[in-house]
Amino acid sequence: IGGRVRTILTDPSNPNRLLIGSAGGGIWRTANGGVSWIPVDDFLPSLAVTSIVRDAVNPNRLYAATGEGFGNADGLPGAGIFRSDDGGSTWFSLASTVGWRYVNRLAADPDVGNVLFAAVIENGLGRVYRSTNGGTSWVFSVGANPAALDVKIDPNDRNRILVGGDGKVLFSTDGGSSWSEQTVNGAKLPSGGGRCEVTFTSDVSTLYVSMERNGGEIWRTKDGAVTWELRSTGTNYLGNQGWYDNAIWVDPSSTQHLVVGGIDLWRSSDGGATLTKISDWRDYHNPGNSAHADQHTIVPASDYLLTKQVYVGNDGGIQRTTDIFSIGENDWVNLANSLGVTQFYGGASSLDGSLIVGGAQDNDKLRYTGATNGWYQAQTGDGGYAAVDFTNPNVVYGEYVNLSILKSTNGGDSYLPAVNGLGDAGDDALALFIAPFRMDPNDASTLLAGGKSIWRTTDSADNWSSVRGPTSGSPKCSAMEISGAGSHYWVGYDNGRVSRSTDSGASWTDVDANGVGLPNRWVADIAANPSNDNQVFVAFAGYLPDDVWYSADGGTTWENRSGTAPFDLPAVQVNTVVFHPQNPNWVYIGTDLGVLASEDLGLSWNRTSIYSTNEGPAYTEVSDLFFYDDEYLVAVTHGRGMYRSRPLSVVYVDGTVPAGGDGTEFDPFRTIGEAESARGPGATVSVEAGTYPEAAMTFDMRGRYVATGGIVRVQ
């Protein structure tokens, strides 16, 4: 199972070596043509990679752009441009670009080293910048408002440059010193055509544009942009979402042969006049021989002229085909082998973790049962939150967009709609794109779901009814929690409203923060302490220093619990929050830069003065967190799949038991060394009385060691 890939870079010296950039999972590389992949760096300041290019003179010098500014709601801001001088093994930030949040495309000069262009959205304005010193400094080249989305340099003439924007195409013939706008109607291109992707060809006079309007229009010039002609329209090859997925590529051996991509891929052998469909996203997962949906890049193999092999990057990762101009819809090879860039929105598991499910961006409802790479995809499309019946793991709940709840009774093999009476389901005017729902932790047959109204089922989603109608201003529910033996409901909305019911939804109260007011921003998540129902955390969206709030009295009063220096939270978006099920003082949050933890209910975060290197799984967006078996914490990421950790509150050691324990009370470790290696900061290690011959150990984390049942000797 892959995820959204925005860019692919081939190696001219070795066709088996590739780099890809994913929208939330960073840079990955393969040395065997996609048989396997490894991540390049888990801790780049941004893993939202949109474009990777190679220097013309120094092939070991690469540039990677970050920040996905194509208008999709889950597009992450970036941290500028990064450079590698060792072929992509290590990367460093270009200081001149750290303020650029959305760098959509890079173009490297085909002949001169250290020269490149960047299409940037800066402070809401589309701009193109040029560097002649490897990114050390930049000069403004041209504006492409409201968005600069594509930039290409003619491989045959470095002075000719095309820029594609939102409703705009610009052309330069002097290396970017001056520009002529092509989208001016008349003999030129039409204005107001939406996103424009541009490309040169092997003939300096022939250029193509893929324009968003009318479901996709192919325009061509054969006289060097003096005049343009409409080649194709009416096919709807962009699937009415060309603002998001829009790609065009021309065969370097023939200006008549081109491939365009929107939801699916289409081929033309007559310069775009007619199009033949060469993929069908419905067949991606079954039988699994088509390309995935939503095309973002089309790249020829470095030995294309010999093999006719082409790679495509899309919302399912990367696929490959042999002769691109002779294949059918089901002649694609999926290369998402160990490519961990899936963009989950939500996840859940059975009580023991033997079944884990999740909903993912354009990869729908996924199921994991423990095998290596053992994820099963029931269908494609967008999936959201998930729940598993804790009395019967064969009963699984998922959703399609806008609160379209689905139910499986066969452990996630297949799903059927479960929206009878759920009035907000399937309507984007009534429910968020990814709308929340929760299972009652005390009664698996009761679930709560939120649109503009709050909905409840008490018969396992056979029937739904409203327990709260739309509130003033008609905000949409964005977060919810069930606590207090199932009778206490918490809901949050996209306008910042937080409400509580203590009588199963019969009545509701809006809560407030000491009369000042909680932030009026999108409520990202709500978590109640399973040990104390009055202790509640609320997370708000935004790159601000007040995203996490805590109440110890059921919402009567609130405190900003973003920590205090030096253990405070960075101004980064917080997406989810969860309490440790065994230690009421331990809290975990998922942010746009990974997981952070607190051992004191949010007074300090992530690290202690003794142990300061806890980095979490990766600098990736964590969209959901959940525990199973009261021991394992799962981080559901929007760009790096799922991770698991085991933050035991108490780790047990007993030198009389057989080797091979897992540190729990009923299966303890045999040695103290095992416990020290396994425990996290703040944990207690309980050692059974006896003598322990141990190897040398370093104790470098805050915590407690206690003897149980007598004297403990360590030697």
Salt bridges, closest charged atoms under 4 A:
ASP11 OD2 - ARG17 NE 2.82
ASP42 OD1 - ARG640 NH1 2.80
GLU68 OE2 - ARG4 NE 2.80
GLU68 OE2 - ARG6 NE 2.72
ASP74 OD1 - ARG4 NH2 3.24
ASP74 OD2 - HIS638 NE2 2.68
ASP85 OD1 - ARG61 NE 2.79
ASP85 OD2 - ARG83 NH2 3.14
ASP109 OD2 - ARG158 NE 2.65
GLU122 OE1 - ARG127 NE 3.98
ASP150 OD1 - ARG105 NH1 2.71
ASP150 OD2 - LYS152 NZ 3.19
ASP154 OD2 - ARG160 NE 2.87
GLU197 OE1 - ARG105 NH1 3.18
GLU197 OE2 - ARG195 NH2 3.14
GLU217 OE1 - ARG213 NE 2.81
GLU229 OE2 - ARG220 NH2 3.03
GLU229 OE1 - ARG231 NH1 3.69
ASP251 OD2 - HIS257 ND1 3.63
ASP264 OD2 - LYS277 NZ 3.47
ASP280 OD1 - ARG282 NH1 3.30
ASP315 OD1 - HIS296 NE2 2.77
ASP362 OD2 - HIS292 ND1 3.95
ASP364 OD2 - LYS365 NZ 2.72
ASP413 OD1 - ARG367 NH1 2.33
ASP510 OD1 - ARG468 NH2 3.41
ASP510 OD2 - ARG497 NE 3.33
ASP525 OD1 - ARG438 NH2 3.19
ASP533 OD2 - HIS488 ND1 2.24
ASP533 OD2 - ARG500 NH2 2.84
ASP546 OD1 - ARG521 NH2 3.08
ASP547 OD1 - ARG521 NH2 2.63
GLU559 OE1 - ARG561 NH2 3.03
GLU599 OE1 - ARG702 NH2 2.17
GLU631 OE1 - ARG646 NE 3.41
ASP662 OD1 - ARG646 NH2 3.74
GLU676 OE1 - ARG679 NE 3.00
